[in-house]
Structure formats: structure tokens, C-alpha cells
Amino acid sequence: MNTILITGCSSGFGLETARYFLDRDWTVIATMRTLRDDVLPRSERLRLQQLDVTDSDSIARAVEAAGPINVLVNNAGVGLLNALEGVSMDNVRDVFETNTLGAIAMTKAVLPQMRERRAGVVVNVSSSVTVRPLSLLSVYTASKAAVNAFTESLALELQPFGVRARLVLPGAAPETAFGDNARARMGMNFPEPYAALAAQVFARMQQRRAVTRALDVAEAVWRAATDPSCPMRLPAGADAVEAAAAAAAG
């Protein structure tokens, strides 16, 4: 029976991906920074595990408890929307610690067993903001663009061992709590010189029609995990598909 470990399962993309794989008879190790036992259906194939991807001891405990892992999904992440001048360096480090270094640390911890078995898949959930520049997202985009570069180079390293690495690039997902969590965690105090720009950005957000559903991401992760012929980058969500097409067209 295949086993998948997913980070950041308390809500949003991670939670929906855990449900998706459970429904398809996988063993799911759903990890969360703060454990919640009320968000997923009870199942003998479900294991909940506390995990903070910014804590090396927490990572070691989670990987040891997990046992053999066929697929690792690095989904845990934090958001940040602000002009660079409105962001403290502590917040910058916080974003990179979770989004970038957390994914790298989790991958490094799981790779030895995959390499030894000569089988396994690492799926890194990035973002469609990396395919085109957007205002007020310089730090967040940088953290995710680093994940893209990491994954694409890693895939080359792992080819000789039969291990795959793939990227899932979601768009904006208003149905999830990601944006609310970003505001609560990071604040939304824009420097006065950028107030007009921020108003324009929020007005465009209100007008967008194409968005990403959590299910879109779960389906993309499934394809990345189960289809060896899938492309390196999988846009997830109508807006992500549009962005990828626009970037490809130049």
C-alpha cells in the first residue's frame, strides 16, 4: 500500500490533498504544526503527526515515525503581501524558513530512504505568482521561485536513482484560509507611499473571476505523484493555467 506524507494539512490545499488520497486507498500521514483531529475523517489508513518544518528535531521525529514514504508533498507555507519597505527582515526570514528552507529540509530528511529503494516522488507546492511579476509579492514570490529552482535541479540529481521531483503551481484560492492566515501572521500595514498601489492591487483582486480551488491542487498533486510522464510544472486552478499559458506565449 502506498504512503504519502503531506505537510500543512490543517486546512486548504494540504487538507484537501489528504482527503483526496484517502479516498483513493492510500495511507496518508497528515502533518500539522498544531494537531487537529476534527478536520479529516477517521480511517485506519490515516495517521496524524505533529510537524513544524522550521524545526529540525520535529522533522526528524516525524520522518522516523512515518516509516517508508512513497510520496512527500511539501505543502506547508506562509503568505506575505506587502511592499518590501513595509516588511521587517524577521518576516522575510519567517517566510523563507517555512516556504523554502522547510521544503528543502523535509526533502533532505526523506530522500535517503527513497534513494535506497530507488523509488519515490517529491512534490513541492509552489505558486503561479512565480511565472509573472506581481506588485507587493516580491518576498513571497522570491521564496517560491527558490523552491522552483531547487526542485528542477533536484530532479536531475535524483534521476539516476529512480526518484522523481515535480512542482505544483496553484493560483489564488479565496476559498482557503491562506490569505486570512497571512494577514493575521504578517499584518497588512502598507507604507504610506505605497497606499495607492495597494488599493489598485486589491481592486484587481476583487475583479478576478478565474481562481483556484483546493480540489484543483489535490488533483495536480495526484497526477504528479502517480504519472511519471507528467511535466515538471503543473499549474493548478483556472487562473494558474491562464498565467502559465500567458507566460509561455511571451
Helices and strands as residue ranges (DSSP letters): E 3-6, H 12-22, E 27-32, E 46-50, H 56-66, E 71-74, G 84-86, H 89-96, I 97-101, H 102-117, E 120-125, G 128-131, H 138-158, G 159-161, E 163-170, H 178-186, G 192-194, H 195-207, H 214-226, E 233-236, H 238-249
